[in-house]
Every structure is written in structure tokens, then in C-alpha cells.
């Protein structure tokens, strides 16, 4: 069975007076996802004007009070620029509020805004993440922690509370395309969340194989080495409608991001290639979307989780409809075709 969910970066309207409405509409979409039987909803973390997800655990907690079954997760927690003690406390508290539905995807994020904001040096990029992940897992697995490192004062026989509702808070490792990150996840036996936002998804197969080999070599059971896939995507009644809804916002967003990073503007030909048979964007009718997710799963040697990221300026009512189609049509098709 492939778990299906939504990830959101809480896209921010330009006008300040519209931002409260945007946050509350996001929570409505999370409630809708719960009602139609989706497995999870994730909130990203950014520290820039374009997004409202600087404190994702707060949005997740608001949704926890209004939902019943859906799992609530970060997507991702920018661990390099955070205190692992506070991160654990925030998500342990979310787990208590939700009755054991909290999860976390720990990663480094695709933007670097958090580093100067919280006073960290980009030259310490990898060391920060390695050290903080080590501490987070130590806290997750032990109520009383003794630990020392380079970037944080040591802990000596320090009890850390609250403890979550679940015996072991689920922590996934979010990765892009760095081989060392895949190996790290395998060696630690952590489930892997692969963000593929461009190119062709099947090209990640060697990295996923690297993850599985590292995990098995470290003695972890194959069933514990779960792989999730996070992709840009959207579902409408027809593929033509899905493209018409999605492309304008996609073009605006990624042309803006590309300008920051020195990439050329988005073209329709580029989009068509990305949303085609093997491209990373998962968009179309319910039937076409389900078939593409199954192709991606087969290409990666089997996935256990898939999440759609549809924050490209699509109106709230259309996102609600897409979530309904994903829950009521795509998810059953995937379970039937697994």
C-alpha cells in the first residue's frame, strides 16, 4: 500500500490583510484531506516573505484539533538552523494534541534563509546537520540525555519533556540529490523522503539503491527502509483542466526562483517535458495521476509514501476539489493497482 498525502509550503498572498485568510484556508484543506481519507498532510518550513510556514508545528497543531485520523508532519524541518531540543518538544507536544499522529521530516531545506536569520555559518552546512540530527535522535530514543557537540552547549543527564504519545516519534530524513544524504539515512535506518521537483524521477534509482544497500549493511531490516516521494503535482477532472489550472502559477513561481538562482525562465516546452511520461511533475486526471505514481514507484524499486505539492497559486476551492479527487479516486486506484 502506498500512503498518499499533501505537502504545503503555506504560500503567502502579497497583501498583509489576506494572510490570515490564507492560513485558515490551508487548515480547511487539511481538514478536507482528513475527511476524504488521505494518510498525511505535511507543512514545510521557510523564512521568507513568499511563505507563511516559519512555524509549521503551530499550523499542524491547529489542524490536529480539527482532524481525527490524518498524520501531521513537517515537510521539512530545517534542522541545521534549529535547536533539536525545542524541535523535539514542539513535535512531542503536537503528538500529544493529535493523539499520536505527529511525524517529522528532518532536512536542510532548499533555501538558505534560516542560516543568517539564526546566526549560523553556511561553511558549517554539513557539520550542523550531522550534529543536530545525532542529538535529535538521541532525544527521541532517550528520556535522559548526556551529549556534547560543537554548536550547542552540552547536556549532562538532562531529562527532556514532554515525551510524545507514540513510543517512538517517527522521524524521516528529507533528501535532495546528494549521495551522502542517502547513505546517512540508510546507515541510521531512517525512512527516506526524496524531494524530486525536476528532471526525471527514475534517475534517482541509483541513489535509492545506495540508501537500501547502506541500510542493509548497517543491519537494518529491509521493511524499515521505507522510501517516500515528494513531487510537484495536482489532480483535476481532466488532464487539460489540470494543466490549465497549474501551469500559470508554476511558471510564475519557478521563474522567480530561477531568477534568484541563475536559471532561465520557465517555458511551456520545459513544463510539458517535466509533466510528461517520466517527468517529475505528477499532474493530470485521477487515472493518469495514479498510473504515473505507480510508474514512479516501480522505477524506484517501490515506494511507501507519495505526497503532492500544489502550492503554485491555485485557488482554494480548486485545491479542495483536487484533494477530494486524490482521496476518493486516486488513492483507491493506487491501492487497487499496487
N, C-alpha and C positions, 0 to 999 in steps of 0.2 A: 504493500500500500504506500502511495506517495502522499505525504501530508501537503496540503495546499494552503497558502496564506497570502497576505498582502503586506508589503513594506511601504511605509510612508516617510517622507522627509519633511512633512508639515510645511509645504510651500507657502510662503508668506505673500499676501496681497501688498501692493505698493502703498495703499492708504492705511495709516495707523488705525483709523476707526473701523476698518474691515477685519483687523487681525483677530479680535475676539470672536467674531462670527466664524472665521476660518478654523480656529481651534475647535470650536463647538461642532462645526460640521464634520471635522475629522473624527471627533468622538462619536458622532452619529454613524459614520461609516464603520467604525469599529464595532458598534452595537449591531449594525446590519450584518457585518461579517459573522458575528456570533449567531445571529438569528438564522442565517442560511447555512450554517454548519461548516464554515471554514475552520481550519485547525489552529491557525495562529495569525496574529497581527503584530508587526514589528514597527517600531519608531526609531528613526535614525538619530544621529547627533551631529549638529553643525553649529558653528558660532559665527554666523554671518547674516546679513540682512535678508537674504533670499528665503530663509527658513525659520520656522518657529519651534524647532526641536532642540534647543540648547539644554533643556532639562527633560529628557524623554521619560524618565521614571515618573514625572508628575503627570504627563499625558496618559501614560499607561495606568497609573493609579486611578485617575478619573474614570477611565474606561472599565477598570476592574470592578468598580462599584455599580456599573450598569450592565455587566455581562455575566454569563453563567458558566460557559464551557470553554470558550476560546482561550488558547495560550497567548500570553502577552510577553513580548520580548523586545530587547533593544536590537537595533539594526544599522550601525553597530555602536557599542560603547567605545568612545575614543580613550582607551585605557592609558595610553602613553602620557596623556596630559591630565590624568585624574589620580586621586588618592584611592588605592584599592580598598582601603578600609571603608571609606564613605560609599564607594560603588557597591560593595557587598551589603552594607547596611541598607542602602536605598532599595536594592532588589530583594533582599530578605524581607523588608517591610512590605514591598509590593506582593511578595509571595504570601504573606500573612493576610493582606487585604483580599487577595484573589482566591484564597483557599487552596494554594498550591499550583497556580497556573503561570507563575513567572519563570522566564528564562532570560538568558543574556547571550549576545554575540559580542565577544571581545575582539577588538581590532585596532587599526591605526587610522582608519578613515581615509577618504580620498582627497580631503582638503587639509591644509596645514594651519588653519586659523587658530586652532586651540593652543599651538605651541607658544607663540608670542603672547597670547592672551593670558596664559597661566605661568609665563616666565620660564619656559623650557627651551633648550637649545636644540635646533634641528640636527646638529652634529651628533647628538646623543640619541637619534631617532630609534635605532635598533636596540641599544642598551636599555633605554627607558622601557620599551615594551616588554622585553625579555624579563627584566627585573620585576616589573609590576604584575605581569601575568603570573610569575612564580609566587608572588605574595598573595594575589587574589586566590589562586588555587589552594595555597596553604590555609588561608582563612576559610575557604569553602569546606575544606576537609577536616579542620581542627577548630574546636571552640576556644582553646587556649593556644596562643601563637607566640613562639620565640623566633625572631627573624632579624636579619640585618642586611643592609644594602647600601648602595652609593647615593641614591636620590631621595631617600626618606629616612627620618630618624628610626632607630631600631625599636623593636618590640620585644620585651622580656616577660615571658609568662603572662601575656596580656589576654584576658578574656574579651571576646568581641561579640557583641549582641546588637540587635536581636538575631536569633537563629531562624532560618526560614521554616515554613510549614513542611516543605518537602525535606526528606532526609538529606538529599544532595541536590543543591540548586543546579539545574542544567546550565552549563557554560559551553557554548560553541566558539570556535575560532573562525573569525571572518578573514578571508584572504583574497588577494587580487591575483597577480601572476608571478609572485616571487617563489622560486622553488624552495628556499629555506623555510618559508612560512608553511608550506605543505608538509615538509619533513618535521618541523616543530610540532604541528598538530598531531601527526602520526605518532611521534615518539611519546607525546603526552597522553595519547589515547583520547583526544578530544574530538567530538563531532566537528565536521568541517563545513563552513558556509562559504561557497565560492561565488563571488560577485563577478558576473560576466555582463558587461554593459556595451560591448562592441566586439567586432570580429565574428568568428565562428566558434560556437560553443565546443564542438568536437576537438578543437585544438588544445583544450585543457585536459584531455585524457591522459597524456604522459605525466602531468602534474598530479592528477588524482591517483594514478597508479603509483607514483612516488610516495604519496601520502599513505596508501594502503600497505605498501611494502615496508615503509618505516614503522608503521603501527604494528604490523605482524612481527617484525624483527624485534620490537621492544616488548613483545609478549602480550599484546592486546588482542582480544577476541575479534574476529572479523565483523561480527554483528555489532560491536561497539564502535566501529569505524564508519560512522554514518556520514553521508555526503548530501548537503543541501545546495540548491542552486537559486541564486537571486538574479533576476533578469528584468530589464525593462519590458513592460507588457501591458496589454489591455484587451478586453473582450467586448464585442458588441454583437448584435443580432447577425450582421453580415460582415465579411472582411472589408468590403468597400466602406461601410459606415465606420468601422474601427479605425481605418486609415485616415478617413476624413476628420474624425474626432482627435486623433492622436498626433498626426504629423505637424500641424502648425505649432503646437506647444513644444513638441520635441525639437523642431528646428530652432525656435527662439531660445530655448534653454541651452542646447548644446552648441549653438553658435556663440552664445555669451560665454560659456565655459571655455570653448575653444579659443576665443579671443584672449582670455586670461592666460591660456597655456600654449599659445602659439600654433593652434590648429586651424585649418581652413574652415570657412563657413559650411554648414550642413547643406547638402543638395538633396533633391528628391531621388536622384540615382543612388546616392550614398544610403539614404533611408531604405530604398527598395532592396538594396543588397543586404542590409542589416536585418530586414524583416522577412527575407526570403527563406527558402527551404532549410538552410543550415545556419542562417544568421542568428545573432544573439537576441534580437528583439522578438518577443513572443506575443504576436498580435493577430487578431482575426476573429472569425466566428467561433462559437464554443467548440465545434467539431474540429476545425482546423487548429485551434489552440491546443486542444487535448492531444491531437496527433503530434504536434511539434514538441510538446513536453515529453511525450513518450519517446520520440526520436532522440531528444537531448539525453534522456535517462539512459537509453541504450548506448549512445555514443560515449557516455562517461562511465559505463560499466555498472549502471544502476544508481539512482538517487533515491533518498528517502524523504526529501522535502523540496518544494518549489514555491518561491514567493514572487509575486508580481509587484513591480514598482511603476505606478502610473501617475506620479506627480509631475505632470507637464502642462498644467493649466486647464485640464478637463473640468467642466462644470460639475458641481457637487451632485446634481441629480443624475448625470450620466455616469459618474463613478458609482453611485448607489446601484444603478441598473447593472453595471459591469460586475460589481461584487455579487449581485444576485445571480447573474448568469454563471459566474465562476462556481458559486456554491451549489446551485441547483442543476447545472448541466455539465460543466467541465469536470468537477470533482467526481460525479458518478461515472462519467465516461472514462476517466483515468483509472478508477477502481475496477471497472469492467475490463479495461484493456491492459492491465498491469502484466 
